[in-house]
Amino acid sequence: MTTKRKRALLAVGALSLAAMGVGILLAYFAGTDDQPNLVGIGEDKIVVTEAFTQPKQTLEPFIYRKLVKIQNTGSVPCYIRVRLDFSNSTVQNAASFSYANADSDTPPAESTFQSAVIAEGSNYYIHPDHLPEDWVYVWEKSPTDPAVTYGYYYYTKPVDPEKSTSALLSWVRMAYEDNADIQAHDLYVYAESVQTVDVGTSTEYADWKDAWHKFAG
C-alpha cells in the first residue's frame, strides 16, 4: 500500500496539463481563439500558445493559419507530448497539416500539407522526416515500449523554463468533396508534460522515452 500511494503522489507532482480548444465555424468563416485551460502542479507548468487567422477564402479548398507551440512556464525542464483531436472524423478526413512557413502569414505550397489522418508505418513511430524537427508521433502501442502511450506527438528534447517547443503545426488545409459538406468544427490541442528529473530519486531521465516510461510506472 505504501508503495502505491507514493507512486501516485509522485505522479501528481511530476505532471502538468494544458488544453486548448479552437472552434472554426467554416460556413461563416468566423473563429474563436480560447485561452488555454491550465492546471499546474508544483513547478512543472506548461501552456498551449498559438497564432490563429480566420480563413479568407469562400470556396474550398481553403487554408487557415494555426501555429501551435507548447511553452514551459514552470521553473524546471520538462518533456512534452500533445494530442490533436478534431470534433468529428468527417472533418479530420478533410483536413491536412503543414508546418512550413511557421513564421510567415503567407500560406505554404499545397505540396507541404500532409493528411491529418496518421497512416500506419513500418515502425511504431512516425519520425521527423514526416513531422517538424524534434517531434515524433507514436501511432500504435509497441510491445517494446508499452508505456510510451500511442496517439500522441512527443517532443523528443527537454524544454527549458520559459522556452517553447518548435511548431507542431503551422497551417490547416480543408478540402471537402463538396462545398455543401463544409461544417463547423473544433480542433483541440491537449498537452502534457513531465519533469526531466525523477522527483523521487532526483536522477535525470535518460531521454523522453525513459521519462514517460517511469512516469507511467
C-alpha positions in Angstrom: 0.0 0.0 0.0 2.8 2.4 0.9 4.5 2.0 -2.5 1.3 2.6 -4.5 0.5 5.7 -2.5 4.0 7.1 -3.0 3.8 6.4 -6.7 0.5 8.2 -7.1 1.8 11.2 -5.2 4.9 11.4 -7.3 2.9 11.2 -10.5 0.7 14.1 -9.4 3.8 16.1 -8.5 5.5 15.5 -11.8 2.8 16.0 -14.4 1.4 19.2 -15.8 -1.6 19.5 -18.2 -2.7 22.2 -20.6 -5.5 22.2 -23.1 -6.9 24.4 -25.8 -10.0 24.1 -28.0 -10.3 26.3 -31.0 -13.6 26.5 -32.8 -13.8 27.1 -36.5 -17.3 27.8 -37.9 -16.5 27.1 -41.5 -19.8 28.1 -43.0 -19.4 31.7 -41.9 -15.6 31.7 -41.6 -15.8 33.0 -38.0 -13.4 31.7 -35.4 -12.8 31.8 -31.8 -9.4 31.6 -30.1 -9.9 30.5 -26.5 -7.3 30.9 -23.8 -5.9 27.6 -22.7 -7.2 25.9 -19.6 -4.2 25.3 -17.5 -3.8 23.0 -14.5 -0.3 23.3 -13.0 1.1 21.3 -10.1 4.2 22.5 -8.3 6.9 23.9 -10.6 6.1 21.9 -13.7 3.7 24.1 -15.8 3.0 24.4 -19.5 0.7 26.4 -21.7 -0.5 26.0 -25.3 0.3 29.0 -27.4 -0.9 29.6 -30.9 -1.4 32.1 -33.7 -4.8 31.7 -35.4 -6.1 33.5 -38.5 -9.6 33.1 -39.9 -9.8 31.6 -43.4 -10.2 34.2 -46.2 -11.4 32.0 -49.0 -15.1 31.5 -49.5 -14.6 28.4 -51.7 -12.9 25.1 -50.8 -10.2 24.0 -50.5 -9.2 26.7 -48.1 -6.3 27.2 -45.7 -6.2 28.8 -42.3 -3.2 29.6 -40.0 -2.9 27.7 -36.8 0.6 27.9 -35.3 0.8 25.6 -32.3 3.6 25.5 -29.8 3.9 24.4 -26.2 5.7 26.8 -23.7 7.2 25.7 -20.5 6.1 28.3 -18.0 7.4 26.5 -14.9 10.8 26.6 -13.3 12.1 23.1 -14.2 12.9 21.5 -17.6 10.3 19.1 -18.9 9.4 16.7 -21.7 6.1 17.4 -23.5 3.6 15.4 -25.5 0.5 16.5 -27.4 -2.8 15.2 -28.8 -4.6 16.8 -31.7 -8.3 15.9 -31.9 -11.0 17.1 -34.3 -14.6 17.2 -33.2 -15.5 14.5 -35.7 -13.9 12.1 -38.1 -15.5 13.6 -41.2 -13.7 16.9 -40.6 -10.4 15.1 -39.8 -10.6 13.2 -43.1 -10.9 16.5 -44.9 -8.0 18.1 -43.1 -4.3 18.2 -43.7 -1.5 19.9 -41.8 1.6 21.8 -42.8 4.5 23.1 -40.6 6.0 25.1 -43.4 6.0 29.0 -43.2 5.7 28.9 -39.5 7.0 32.5 -39.1 5.0 33.9 -42.1 1.5 34.9 -42.7 1.7 33.6 -46.2 0.2 30.1 -46.7 2.7 27.5 -47.8 2.6 25.4 -51.0 -0.1 22.8 -51.1 2.6 20.1 -51.6 3.8 20.7 -48.0 0.5 19.6 -46.5 0.1 16.0 -45.1 -3.2 14.3 -44.1 -4.3 14.8 -40.6 -5.1 11.1 -40.5 -1.9 9.4 -39.4 -1.1 6.4 -41.6 0.3 3.3 -40.1 4.1 3.0 -40.6 6.6 0.2 -40.8 7.8 1.4 -37.4 5.8 2.3 -34.3 7.0 5.9 -34.7 6.4 8.4 -37.4 9.8 10.2 -37.5 10.8 13.8 -38.2 11.1 13.3 -41.9 7.3 13.4 -41.8 7.0 15.8 -38.9 8.6 19.1 -37.7 12.1 18.9 -36.2 12.2 17.1 -32.9 8.7 15.8 -33.0 7.7 12.1 -33.2 4.3 10.5 -33.4 3.5 7.2 -31.8 0.8 5.6 -33.8 0.4 2.2 -32.1 1.2 0.6 -28.8 4.6 -1.1 -29.2 5.4 -4.3 -27.3 8.9 -3.0 -26.6 7.7 0.4 -25.4 4.3 -0.3 -23.8 4.4 2.8 -21.5 5.0 5.2 -24.3 1.3 6.0 -25.0 0.2 5.9 -28.6 -1.9 8.6 -30.2 0.5 11.3 -29.0 3.0 13.6 -30.6 6.1 13.5 -28.5 8.7 16.3 -28.3 12.0 14.5 -28.1 14.1 17.2 -26.5 13.7 18.6 -23.0 12.2 22.1 -22.9 13.8 24.6 -20.5 11.8 27.1 -18.4 10.4 30.0 -20.5 11.2 28.1 -23.7 8.9 26.5 -26.2 8.8 23.5 -28.5 9.1 24.0 -32.2 5.8 24.4 -34.0 3.9 21.2 -34.2 1.8 22.6 -37.0 1.5 25.9 -38.7 -1.4 25.7 -41.2 -4.5 23.7 -41.7 -6.0 22.9 -45.1 -9.6 21.8 -45.5 -10.6 20.0 -48.7 -14.2 18.6 -48.9 -15.5 16.6 -51.8 -18.5 19.0 -51.9 -18.8 22.5 -50.6 -22.1 21.5 -49.1 -20.2 19.3 -46.7 -18.4 22.2 -45.1 -19.3 22.3 -41.4 -18.4 23.8 -38.1 -15.6 22.0 -36.3 -13.2 22.2 -33.4 -9.5 21.2 -33.3 -8.5 20.5 -29.8 -4.9 20.7 -28.6 -4.2 18.8 -25.4 -0.7 18.8 -23.9 1.0 17.0 -21.0 4.5 17.5 -19.5 6.7 15.5 -17.2 9.8 16.8 -15.4 13.2 15.6 -16.8 14.2 14.6 -13.3 12.7 11.8 -11.3 11.3 13.6 -8.3 11.6 10.5 -6.1 15.3 9.8 -6.8 16.5 13.2 -8.1 18.1 11.5 -11.0 17.9 12.7 -14.6 15.9 10.6 -17.0 17.9 9.1 -19.9 15.6 10.6 -22.6 12.0 11.3 -23.4 11.0 7.6 -23.6 12.6 6.9 -20.2 10.7 9.9 -18.7 7.3 8.7 -19.9 8.1 5.1 -19.1 9.0 6.0 -15.5 6.0 8.3 -15.1 3.6 5.6 -16.3 5.3 3.3 -13.8 
